[in-house]
Amino acid sequence: MIGTEVHPKQVGVVTWVNGPVVRARGSRDVSMHEVVQVGPEHLVGEVIRLTGDTITLQVYEETAGLKPGTPLYTTGAPLSLELGPGLMSGIFDGIQRPLPVIEARNGAFIPRGIRLTPLYRKQAWGFVPRAEIGQPVHGGVILGVVQETPLVEHRVMLPHGISGELTWIAPEGEYTLEDEIARVATLLGERSVTMLQRWPVRKPRPSQARLRPSELLVTGQRVLDTFFPLAKGGTAAIPGGFGAGKTVLQHQIAKWSDADVIIYVGCGERGNEMADVLRQFPELRDAHSGRPLMERTILIANTSNMPVAAREASIYTGVTLAEYYRDMGYDVALMADSTSRWAEALREISGRLEEMPADEGFPAYLPARLAEFYERAGRVTTLNGDNGSVSLIGAVSPPGGDFSEPVTQHTRRFVRCFWALDKALAAERHFPSVNWLESYSQYVDELGDWWKAQGFDNWAALREQALDLLQRENHLQQIVQLIGADALPDDQRLILETARLLREGFLQQNAMDDVDTFASIDKQIRLLSLILDFHGQATRLIDRGCPVIVIRALPSVGKIVRLKDTVTNDAVEQIDAVRDQLRDEIRELEQRYI
């Protein structure tokens, strides 16, 4: 959690307390963002402002009972995470305290001043060396590997700031986090290396180069992958009002995406909702291996009834963990649920600091903080020469579903994927309730080559045609409300029918259905091709005078909507069989309307 001294030094005394914000008068040796401890219980805090000899800090624990005159101690380190084997499958709070360990020792509530190491020191890990003695090494180079879980190989990296020649490396065997595994001869002398390292949460981890996003993050959700795709290393926002399905959609992405590692940050959400996450995730099975999903997942839980300052830190805790596994060469997906609650924590702390408010009371630096967070996404060449990525997916909870509020508007500036959830669609039981008229993805052009490499050269054309039909349907619905669908000509009624097939047979997806919960890329394209092929053939029939009501009554048309939950991903040929049947039925009609 924090690089703390064994005997922290007193640097001042508390002069003012306002909720999680505390002021103290004392030494000028304290630095910005340094971790401090308050009072006899050594409550954890972080310096957020320095004015002369006045130190302002935010405390990550309950401050009830603090009073002027309480001593303030320094630790000499910024807010940092412990990094090493043992992170995977872990459940931590916003400042990396291990929640299962706290529960085992103290019950369901976190006592004030509790001090626990995030990673268990006594567990031995099977270390296999990969580097060789005499090899020149630098920060980020992989020294060896540890099988952290059956799904994740932990690649032990040389900590940043160390470079030189490897003079010794431990032989294959069992070692704890604090055991020496290597020695490096540097210009300042020989350095000992263990598997445990620390990193400041507010400082992005370095890489060799940033790469252009060019590979799809496959989620198995048709509306996302086919219509509004997210690249690995990309950024996405999921805005939506209460009940629109943000959390379920993030769960689906976590469960089914082809990311190697999942980081889920529950930031300020309701306690019962986060409790469901903590209960459900350990029971979920990884779709690709059949193993428990938790074997490649880390959960950060900071609910709305936890100290508000720790909510602000939880986002940085999550993204630092994501960057750490990215540096091993993994593709990491981070879900933040929700950044609105994080922004509200910023607003509360800003108000207690008596700062000048901006839009709706949020601090003027809200856009800068959002930009700073989303900028840490990306696909990179790591310092070891591998490729890794961090994809950031942030849920936004605008009050009343109003997308014009500041958090949604500023988030929109910094993300390239906008998956707008529609409360009206959710009320109609249309899930995922992604509004295809308000959503967009700016990765479409960059992912074209990836789709071609999968053998789907026609993806961009199919996507454009489908979105055009849905757009035209939206315009026609306004007319239908005035004069009714029966008053429209048959070619326009066909647009309504095709759009219905797109909505019910493609865009809707049942997360609770064993077949429909995940759709492979092959199945997605075949389904979309079938619906658009129907539209093309039906258009020719209507041009020959065939009524749309006759076309709608064809047996194969009724099957199209049911294909999504009757055809499994390994039996997609059945979709082609329905297409052949449809063509035969259309051919028969063509004979009647020659």
C-alpha positions as CSV (number, residue, x, y, z in Angstrom):
1,M,0.0,0.0,0.0
2,I,2.5,2.6,1.2
3,G,6.2,2.8,1.5
4,T,6.3,3.6,5.2
5,E,9.1,4.0,7.7
6,V,9.2,1.7,10.7
7,H,9.5,4.7,13.0
8,P,7.8,7.7,11.2
9,K,9.0,11.1,12.3
10,Q,6.6,13.8,13.7
11,V,6.5,16.8,11.4
12,G,3.6,18.8,12.8
13,V,0.3,19.0,14.6
14,V,-3.3,19.2,13.4
15,T,-4.9,22.6,13.4
16,W,-8.1,22.1,11.5
17,V,-10.4,19.2,10.6
18,N,-13.2,19.2,8.0
19,G,-14.3,15.6,7.2
20,P,-11.5,13.9,5.2
21,V,-9.6,17.2,4.8
22,V,-7.1,18.0,7.6
23,R,-4.7,20.9,8.0
24,A,-1.6,20.9,10.1
25,R,1.2,23.3,10.9
26,G,4.7,21.9,10.9
27,S,7.8,21.1,8.9
28,R,8.5,22.4,5.4
29,D,10.3,19.1,4.6
30,V,7.1,17.4,3.7
31,S,6.5,17.0,-0.1
32,M,3.4,17.1,-2.2
33,H,1.6,13.7,-2.5
34,E,3.7,12.3,0.4
35,V,1.9,9.8,2.6
36,V,1.5,11.0,6.2
37,Q,0.0,9.4,9.3
38,V,-2.3,11.3,11.7
39,G,-2.8,10.8,15.4
40,P,-2.0,7.9,17.7
41,E,-3.9,5.5,15.4
42,H,-1.7,6.6,12.5
43,L,-4.5,7.2,10.1
44,V,-3.3,7.2,6.5
45,G,-3.4,10.5,4.6
46,E,-1.8,12.2,1.6
47,V,-0.5,15.7,1.3
48,I,-2.5,17.6,-1.3
49,R,-1.5,21.2,-0.7
50,L,1.5,23.1,0.9
51,T,1.2,26.7,1.8
52,G,4.1,28.0,3.8
53,D,4.3,25.8,6.9
54,T,0.6,24.8,6.5
55,I,0.2,21.2,5.3
56,T,-3.2,20.2,3.8
57,L,-3.9,16.5,3.5
58,Q,-6.8,14.2,2.6
59,V,-7.2,11.3,5.0
60,Y,-8.2,7.9,3.6
61,E,-9.9,6.8,6.8
62,E,-12.7,8.0,9.1
63,T,-11.5,11.2,10.9
64,A,-14.2,11.3,13.6
65,G,-12.5,12.3,16.9
66,L,-9.5,14.0,15.4
67,K,-8.9,17.4,17.0
68,P,-6.3,20.3,16.9
69,G,-3.1,19.3,18.5
70,T,-3.1,15.8,17.2
71,P,0.5,14.9,16.0
72,L,1.2,14.4,12.3
73,Y,3.9,12.0,11.1
74,T,5.7,11.7,7.8
75,T,6.6,8.4,6.0
76,G,9.0,9.9,3.4
77,A,7.2,8.2,0.5
78,P,4.3,8.9,-2.0
79,L,1.2,6.9,-2.1
80,S,2.4,3.7,-3.7
81,L,1.4,0.1,-4.4
82,E,3.1,-3.1,-3.5
83,L,3.7,-5.0,-6.7
84,G,4.6,-8.7,-7.0
85,P,3.2,-12.2,-7.1
86,G,0.0,-12.5,-5.0
87,L,-1.9,-9.6,-6.6
88,M,-4.0,-11.8,-9.0
89,S,-7.3,-13.0,-7.5
90,G,-6.9,-10.3,-4.8
91,I,-9.7,-8.1,-3.5
92,F,-8.4,-4.7,-2.2
93,D,-9.8,-1.4,-1.1
94,G,-8.9,1.9,-2.6
95,I,-5.5,2.1,-1.0
96,Q,-4.7,-1.6,-1.5
97,R,-5.6,-3.0,1.9
98,P,-6.5,-6.7,1.5
99,L,-10.2,-6.9,2.3
100,P,-10.5,-10.7,2.8
101,V,-7.6,-10.5,5.4
102,I,-9.4,-7.6,7.1
103,E,-12.6,-9.6,7.2
104,A,-10.9,-12.7,8.6
105,R,-9.3,-10.6,11.4
106,N,-11.8,-7.9,12.2
107,G,-15.2,-8.9,10.6
108,A,-17.2,-7.0,8.0
109,F,-16.1,-3.5,8.9
110,I,-12.6,-1.9,8.4
111,P,-11.3,-0.6,11.7
112,R,-9.5,2.7,11.8
113,G,-5.7,2.6,11.7
114,I,-5.5,-1.0,10.7
115,R,-2.1,-1.8,9.2
116,L,-1.7,-4.8,6.9
117,T,0.7,-5.5,4.1
118,P,-1.2,-5.9,0.8
119,L,0.9,-8.9,-0.2
120,Y,1.5,-11.9,2.1
121,R,5.2,-12.0,2.9
122,K,5.5,-15.7,4.0
123,Q,4.1,-17.4,1.0
124,A,6.8,-19.1,-1.1
125,W,6.5,-18.8,-4.9
126,G,8.1,-21.1,-7.5
127,F,10.6,-18.9,-9.3
128,V,12.1,-19.9,-12.7
129,P,15.0,-17.7,-13.9
130,R,15.0,-16.3,-17.4
131,A,17.9,-13.9,-17.4
132,E,21.5,-14.9,-17.5
133,I,24.5,-13.9,-15.4
134,G,26.6,-11.3,-17.1
135,Q,23.6,-10.0,-19.1
136,P,23.2,-6.2,-19.2
137,V,19.8,-5.4,-17.6
138,H,17.7,-2.3,-17.0
139,G,14.4,-1.5,-15.4
140,G,11.5,-3.6,-16.9
141,V,13.7,-6.5,-18.0
142,I,12.2,-9.9,-17.1
143,L,14.4,-11.7,-14.6
144,G,12.2,-14.8,-14.3
145,V,8.7,-16.1,-14.0
146,V,6.3,-17.3,-11.3
147,Q,3.1,-19.2,-12.0
148,E,0.9,-16.8,-10.0
149,T,-2.4,-18.6,-11.0
150,P,-3.2,-21.3,-13.5
151,L,-4.2,-18.5,-15.9
152,V,-1.5,-15.9,-15.3
153,E,2.3,-16.3,-15.4
154,H,3.8,-13.5,-13.3
155,R,6.9,-12.1,-15.1
156,V,9.2,-10.8,-12.4
157,M,10.7,-7.5,-13.7
158,L,13.8,-5.6,-12.6
159,P,12.5,-2.5,-10.8
160,H,12.7,0.8,-12.6
161,G,15.8,2.9,-11.6
162,I,18.2,-0.1,-11.6
163,S,20.5,-0.8,-14.5
164,G,23.8,-2.6,-14.9
165,E,25.2,-6.1,-15.2
166,L,23.4,-9.1,-13.7
167,T,26.0,-10.7,-11.4
168,W,23.8,-13.3,-9.7
169,I,20.4,-14.8,-10.2
170,A,18.6,-17.3,-7.9
171,P,18.3,-20.9,-9.2
172,E,14.9,-22.4,-9.8
173,G,13.2,-22.8,-6.5
174,E,10.7,-21.5,-3.9
175,Y,11.2,-18.0,-2.7
176,T,9.2,-15.5,-0.7
177,L,8.6,-11.9,-1.8
178,E,11.4,-10.6,0.4
179,D,14.0,-13.2,-0.5
180,E,16.9,-12.1,-2.8
181,I,16.4,-13.4,-6.3
182,A,19.1,-11.4,-8.1
183,R,22.0,-9.0,-7.8
184,V,22.9,-6.2,-10.2
185,A,26.2,-4.4,-10.4
186,T,25.4,-0.7,-11.0
187,L,27.5,2.4,-11.1
188,L,26.7,3.0,-7.4
189,G,27.6,-0.5,-6.3
190,E,25.8,-3.9,-6.2
191,R,22.0,-3.9,-5.7
192,S,20.0,-6.7,-4.3
193,V,16.7,-7.5,-6.0
194,T,13.6,-9.2,-4.6
195,M,10.2,-10.0,-6.2
196,L,8.6,-7.2,-4.3
197,Q,8.6,-3.7,-5.7
198,R,6.6,-0.4,-5.2
199,W,5.3,2.2,-7.6
200,P,3.7,5.6,-6.9
201,V,0.0,5.4,-8.0
202,R,-0.1,8.9,-9.5
203,K,2.9,8.4,-11.8
204,P,2.4,6.5,-15.1
205,R,4.8,3.6,-15.6
206,P,7.2,4.2,-18.5
207,S,7.4,2.3,-21.8
208,Q,9.6,2.3,-24.9
209,A,7.0,3.6,-27.3
210,R,3.2,4.0,-27.8
211,L,1.8,2.0,-30.6
212,R,-1.2,2.6,-32.9
213,P,-4.3,0.7,-31.7
214,S,-4.9,-1.9,-34.4
215,E,-6.4,-5.0,-32.8
216,L,-10.0,-5.4,-31.6
217,L,-10.8,-6.1,-28.0
218,V,-13.3,-8.9,-28.6
219,T,-16.1,-8.6,-26.1
220,G,-18.6,-11.1,-27.6
221,Q,-21.3,-8.3,-27.4
222,R,-22.6,-7.8,-31.0
223,V,-23.5,-4.2,-30.7
224,L,-20.0,-3.4,-29.4
225,D,-17.8,-5.5,-31.5
226,T,-19.6,-5.0,-34.9
227,F,-21.0,-1.5,-34.6
228,F,-18.9,0.4,-32.0
229,P,-15.6,-1.5,-31.6
230,L,-13.0,-0.8,-29.0
231,A,-9.3,-1.4,-29.8
232,K,-6.9,-3.0,-27.4
233,G,-5.3,-0.1,-25.6
234,G,-8.3,2.1,-26.3
235,T,-10.7,4.1,-24.1
236,A,-14.4,3.8,-23.8
237,A,-17.2,5.4,-21.7
238,I,-20.5,3.8,-20.8
239,P,-22.8,6.6,-19.7
240,G,-26.3,5.7,-18.5
241,G,-28.9,6.5,-15.9
242,F,-29.9,4.2,-13.0
243,G,-31.1,0.8,-14.2
244,A,-29.7,1.2,-17.8
245,G,-27.4,-1.8,-17.4
246,K,-23.9,-0.3,-17.0
247,T,-22.7,-2.8,-14.4
248,V,-24.1,-5.8,-16.3
249,L,-22.4,-4.7,-19.5
250,Q,-19.1,-4.2,-17.7
251,H,-19.5,-7.7,-16.2
252,Q,-20.1,-9.1,-19.6
253,I,-17.0,-7.4,-21.0
254,A,-14.9,-8.7,-18.0
255,K,-16.2,-12.2,-18.4
256,W,-16.0,-12.6,-22.2
257,S,-13.4,-10.2,-23.5
258,D,-10.1,-11.6,-24.8
259,A,-8.0,-9.5,-22.5
260,D,-5.4,-11.5,-20.5
261,V,-6.0,-9.6,-17.2
262,I,-9.1,-7.9,-15.8
263,I,-9.0,-5.1,-13.2
264,Y,-12.4,-4.2,-11.9
265,V,-12.7,-1.0,-9.8
266,G,-15.9,-0.5,-7.9
267,C,-15.5,3.2,-7.2
268,G,-18.2,4.7,-4.9
269,E,-21.0,2.3,-6.0
270,R,-23.7,1.2,-3.6
271,G,-22.5,-1.3,-1.0
272,N,-25.1,-4.0,-2.0
273,E,-24.2,-3.7,-5.6
274,M,-20.5,-4.1,-4.9
275,A,-21.3,-7.0,-2.6
276,D,-23.0,-8.7,-5.5
277,V,-19.8,-8.2,-7.6
278,L,-17.7,-9.7,-4.8
279,R,-20.0,-12.7,-4.5
280,Q,-20.5,-13.3,-8.2
281,F,-17.0,-12.9,-9.6
282,P,-15.5,-15.8,-7.7
283,E,-18.2,-18.0,-9.1
284,L,-17.8,-17.0,-12.7
285,R,-15.9,-19.2,-15.1
286,D,-13.4,-17.9,-17.6
287,A,-15.0,-18.4,-21.0
288,H,-11.8,-19.3,-22.8
289,S,-10.3,-21.8,-20.3
290,G,-13.1,-23.0,-18.1
291,R,-11.2,-21.9,-15.0
292,P,-12.5,-19.5,-12.4
293,L,-12.5,-16.0,-13.8
294,M,-10.9,-14.7,-10.6
295,E,-7.7,-16.4,-11.6
296,R,-7.1,-13.5,-14.0
297,T,-8.9,-10.8,-12.2
298,I,-8.2,-8.2,-9.5
299,L,-11.0,-6.4,-7.7
300,I,-10.7,-2.9,-6.1
301,A,-13.7,-2.3,-3.9
302,N,-14.4,1.2,-2.5
303,T,-18.1,1.6,-1.9
304,S,-20.1,4.8,-1.2
305,N,-20.1,4.2,2.5
306,M,-16.2,4.0,2.7
307,P,-14.1,7.2,3.2
308,V,-14.6,9.5,0.3
309,A,-10.8,10.3,-0.1
310,A,-10.0,6.6,-0.7
311,R,-12.6,6.6,-3.5
312,E,-10.5,9.2,-5.2
313,A,-7.4,7.1,-4.9
314,S,-9.0,3.8,-6.0
315,I,-9.0,4.8,-9.7
316,Y,-5.2,5.4,-9.6
317,T,-4.7,2.1,-7.7
318,G,-6.5,0.2,-10.5
319,V,-4.7,1.8,-13.4
320,T,-1.3,1.3,-11.7
321,L,-2.0,-2.4,-11.3
322,A,-3.1,-2.5,-15.0
323,E,0.1,-0.8,-16.1
324,Y,2.2,-3.3,-14.1
325,Y,0.6,-6.3,-15.9
326,R,0.8,-4.4,-19.2
327,D,4.6,-4.2,-18.7
328,M,4.7,-8.0,-18.5
329,G,3.4,-8.0,-22.1
330,Y,-0.3,-8.7,-21.2
331,D,-3.4,-7.1,-22.6
332,V,-5.3,-5.6,-19.7
333,A,-8.9,-4.4,-19.5
334,L,-9.8,-2.0,-16.6
335,M,-13.4,-1.4,-15.7
336,A,-14.1,1.7,-13.6
337,D,-17.6,1.7,-12.1
338,S,-18.1,4.6,-11.9
339,T,-16.1,7.6,-12.7
340,S,-19.0,9.8,-11.7
341,R,-18.7,8.7,-8.1
342,W,-14.9,9.4,-8.4
343,A,-15.7,12.9,-9.7
344,E,-18.1,13.4,-6.8
345,A,-15.3,12.6,-4.4
346,L,-13.2,15.2,-6.1
347,R,-16.1,17.7,-5.7
348,E,-16.5,16.9,-2.0
349,I,-12.9,17.3,-1.3
350,S,-12.7,20.5,-3.4
351,G,-15.6,22.0,-1.5
352,R,-14.0,21.2,1.9
353,L,-10.8,22.9,0.6
354,E,-13.0,26.0,-0.2
355,E,-11.9,26.0,-3.8
356,M,-13.8,28.0,-6.4
357,P,-16.4,25.6,-8.0
358,A,-16.9,25.3,-11.7
359,D,-19.9,23.6,-13.5
360,E,-22.4,22.1,-11.0
361,G,-19.9,22.5,-8.2
362,F,-17.2,20.2,-9.7
363,P,-13.7,21.6,-9.4
364,A,-12.2,23.5,-12.3
365,Y,-9.5,20.8,-12.7
366,L,-12.0,18.0,-13.3
367,P,-11.2,17.8,-17.1
368,A,-7.5,17.7,-16.4
369,R,-8.0,14.7,-13.9
370,L,-10.2,12.8,-16.4
371,A,-7.6,13.4,-19.2
372,E,-4.8,12.3,-16.9
373,F,-6.7,9.0,-16.1
374,Y,-7.7,8.1,-19.7
375,E,-4.3,9.1,-21.0
376,R,-2.8,6.1,-19.1
377,A,-4.6,3.8,-21.5
378,G,-2.7,2.6,-24.6
379,R,-0.9,-0.1,-26.5
380,V,2.8,0.1,-25.9
381,T,6.2,-1.5,-26.5
382,T,7.3,-2.4,-23.0
383,L,10.9,-1.8,-21.7
384,N,11.4,-5.5,-22.2
385,G,10.5,-5.2,-25.9
386,D,7.2,-7.0,-25.7
387,N,3.8,-5.5,-26.6
388,G,1.2,-4.9,-24.0
389,S,-2.0,-2.8,-23.6
390,V,-4.3,-1.2,-21.1
391,S,-7.9,-0.6,-22.2
392,L,-9.9,1.7,-20.0
393,I,-13.7,1.4,-19.8
394,G,-15.3,3.9,-17.5
395,A,-18.9,3.8,-16.5
396,V,-20.5,7.3,-16.1
397,S,-23.7,7.8,-14.0
398,P,-25.2,11.1,-15.0
399,P,-28.0,12.2,-12.7
400,G,-31.4,11.5,-14.4
401,G,-29.6,10.2,-17.4
402,D,-28.7,13.7,-18.5
403,F,-25.7,13.4,-20.9
404,S,-25.2,17.2,-20.8
405,E,-23.9,17.2,-17.2
406,P,-20.1,18.0,-16.8
407,V,-18.7,14.5,-16.1
408,T,-20.2,13.0,-19.2
409,Q,-19.3,15.9,-21.4
410,H,-15.7,16.1,-20.3
411,T,-15.3,12.3,-20.5
412,R,-16.6,12.5,-24.1
413,R,-13.7,14.7,-24.9
414,F,-11.1,12.2,-23.8
415,V,-12.5,8.8,-24.9
416,R,-12.7,7.4,-28.5
417,C,-15.6,5.0,-27.8
418,F,-18.9,6.2,-26.5
419,W,-21.4,3.5,-25.6
420,A,-24.5,5.6,-24.7
421,L,-27.0,3.5,-22.7
422,D,-30.7,4.5,-23.2
423,K,-33.1,4.2,-20.3
424,A,-36.0,4.0,-22.7
425,L,-34.4,0.9,-24.3
426,A,-33.8,-0.6,-20.9
427,A,-37.5,0.0,-20.0
428,E,-38.4,-2.0,-23.2
429,R,-36.2,-4.8,-21.9
430,H,-33.8,-4.2,-24.8
431,F,-30.3,-5.1,-23.5
432,P,-27.6,-4.1,-23.9
433,S,-29.4,-0.8,-24.0
434,V,-26.7,0.8,-26.2
435,N,-28.4,3.6,-28.3
436,W,-27.1,3.1,-31.8
437,L,-28.0,6.7,-32.8
438,E,-26.0,8.4,-30.0
439,S,-23.1,5.9,-29.7
440,Y,-19.9,6.0,-31.8
441,S,-16.4,4.6,-32.1
442,Q,-13.4,6.4,-33.6
443,Y,-11.5,3.1,-34.0
444,V,-13.4,1.9,-37.0
445,D,-10.8,3.0,-39.6
446,E,-7.9,1.7,-37.5
447,L,-9.5,-1.8,-37.1
448,G,-10.3,-2.3,-40.7
449,D,-7.1,-4.3,-41.4
450,W,-7.8,-6.5,-38.3
451,W,-11.2,-7.4,-39.6
452,K,-9.7,-8.2,-43.1
453,A,-7.1,-10.4,-41.4
454,Q,-9.9,-12.4,-39.8
455,G,-11.4,-12.9,-43.3
456,F,-14.2,-10.4,-43.1
457,D,-13.4,-7.8,-45.8
458,N,-17.0,-6.8,-45.9
459,W,-17.3,-5.7,-42.2
460,A,-17.1,-2.0,-42.8
461,A,-19.7,-2.1,-45.6
462,L,-22.1,-4.3,-43.6
463,R,-21.7,-2.0,-40.5
464,E,-22.3,1.2,-42.6
465,Q,-25.4,-0.3,-44.3
466,A,-26.9,-1.5,-41.0
467,L,-26.4,1.8,-39.3
468,D,-27.9,3.6,-42.3
469,L,-31.0,1.4,-42.1
470,L,-31.4,2.1,-38.4
471,Q,-31.0,5.8,-39.0
472,R,-33.6,5.8,-41.7
473,E,-35.9,3.8,-39.5
474,N,-35.6,6.5,-36.8
475,H,-36.8,9.1,-39.3
476,L,-39.7,6.9,-40.4
477,Q,-40.8,6.3,-36.8
478,Q,-41.6,10.0,-36.5
479,I,-43.9,9.7,-39.5
480,V,-45.4,6.4,-38.2
481,Q,-46.4,8.1,-35.0
482,L,-48.5,10.6,-37.1
483,I,-50.1,8.5,-39.8
484,G,-49.4,4.8,-38.8
485,A,-47.1,2.2,-40.5
486,D,-49.9,1.0,-42.8
487,A,-49.9,4.3,-44.6
488,L,-46.3,4.0,-45.7
489,P,-45.3,2.6,-49.1
490,D,-43.9,-0.9,-49.1
491,D,-40.3,0.0,-49.6
492,Q,-40.4,2.1,-46.4
493,R,-42.3,-0.6,-44.5
494,L,-39.5,-3.0,-45.5
495,I,-37.0,-0.6,-43.8
496,L,-39.1,-0.9,-40.7
497,E,-39.1,-4.7,-40.9
498,T,-35.4,-5.0,-41.5
499,A,-34.7,-2.6,-38.6
500,R,-36.9,-4.8,-36.4
501,L,-34.8,-7.8,-37.4
502,L,-31.6,-5.9,-36.6
503,R,-32.9,-4.8,-33.3
504,E,-34.4,-8.1,-32.1
505,G,-32.2,-10.5,-34.0
506,F,-28.8,-8.8,-33.7
507,L,-28.6,-5.8,-31.3
508,Q,-30.5,-7.4,-28.4
509,Q,-28.4,-9.9,-26.5
510,N,-29.4,-11.9,-23.4
511,A,-26.6,-12.0,-20.8
512,M,-28.4,-14.7,-18.9
513,D,-28.8,-17.0,-21.8
514,D,-26.1,-19.7,-22.2
515,V,-26.0,-19.4,-26.0
516,D,-26.7,-15.7,-26.5
517,T,-24.4,-14.4,-23.8
518,F,-21.4,-14.5,-26.1
519,A,-21.3,-14.3,-29.9
520,S,-18.1,-15.1,-31.7
521,I,-16.9,-12.7,-34.5
522,D,-17.9,-15.3,-37.1
523,K,-21.4,-15.6,-35.7
524,Q,-21.8,-11.9,-35.5
525,I,-20.9,-11.3,-39.2
526,R,-23.0,-14.2,-40.5
527,L,-26.0,-12.9,-38.6
528,L,-25.6,-9.4,-39.9
529,S,-25.0,-10.6,-43.4
530,L,-28.1,-12.7,-43.3
531,I,-30.3,-9.8,-42.2
532,L,-28.9,-7.4,-44.8
533,D,-29.1,-10.1,-47.5
534,F,-32.8,-10.4,-46.6
535,H,-33.2,-6.7,-47.1
536,G,-31.5,-6.7,-50.5
537,Q,-33.5,-9.6,-51.9
538,A,-36.8,-8.3,-50.4
539,T,-36.1,-4.9,-52.0
540,R,-35.9,-6.5,-55.4
541,L,-39.2,-8.3,-54.7
542,I,-40.9,-5.1,-53.7
543,D,-39.7,-3.4,-56.9
544,R,-41.5,-6.2,-58.8
545,G,-44.8,-5.5,-56.9
546,C,-44.7,-8.1,-54.1
547,P,-46.3,-6.7,-50.9
548,V,-44.1,-6.5,-47.8
549,I,-46.7,-8.4,-45.8
550,V,-46.1,-11.5,-48.0
551,I,-42.4,-11.3,-47.5
552,R,-42.7,-10.9,-43.7
553,A,-44.8,-14.1,-43.6
554,L,-42.0,-16.3,-45.1
555,P,-41.0,-19.1,-42.7
556,S,-37.3,-18.3,-42.8
557,V,-37.9,-14.6,-41.7
558,G,-39.4,-15.9,-38.5
559,K,-36.3,-17.9,-37.8
560,I,-33.9,-15.0,-38.2
561,V,-34.7,-13.5,-34.8
562,R,-34.3,-16.8,-33.0
563,L,-30.9,-17.7,-34.5
564,K,-29.0,-15.6,-31.9
565,D,-30.1,-17.9,-29.1
566,T,-30.5,-21.2,-30.9
567,V,-27.2,-21.4,-32.9
568,T,-24.1,-21.9,-30.9
569,N,-20.7,-20.4,-31.8
570,D,-19.4,-23.8,-33.0
571,A,-22.4,-24.4,-35.3
572,V,-22.6,-21.2,-37.3
573,E,-23.2,-23.2,-40.5
574,Q,-26.9,-23.3,-39.4
575,I,-27.1,-19.6,-40.2
576,D,-26.0,-20.3,-43.7
577,A,-28.7,-23.0,-43.9
578,V,-31.3,-20.4,-43.0
579,R,-29.9,-18.1,-45.7
580,D,-30.2,-20.8,-48.3
581,Q,-33.8,-21.5,-47.2
582,L,-34.5,-17.7,-47.5
583,R,-33.1,-17.5,-51.0
584,D,-35.2,-20.5,-52.1
585,E,-38.3,-18.9,-50.7
586,I,-37.5,-15.5,-52.3
587,R,-36.9,-17.3,-55.6
588,E,-40.3,-18.9,-55.5
589,L,-41.9,-15.5,-54.9
590,E,-39.9,-14.0,-57.8
591,Q,-41.5,-16.6,-60.1
592,R,-44.9,-15.3,-59.0
593,Y,-44.0,-11.6,-59.5
594,I,-42.1,-11.8,-62.8
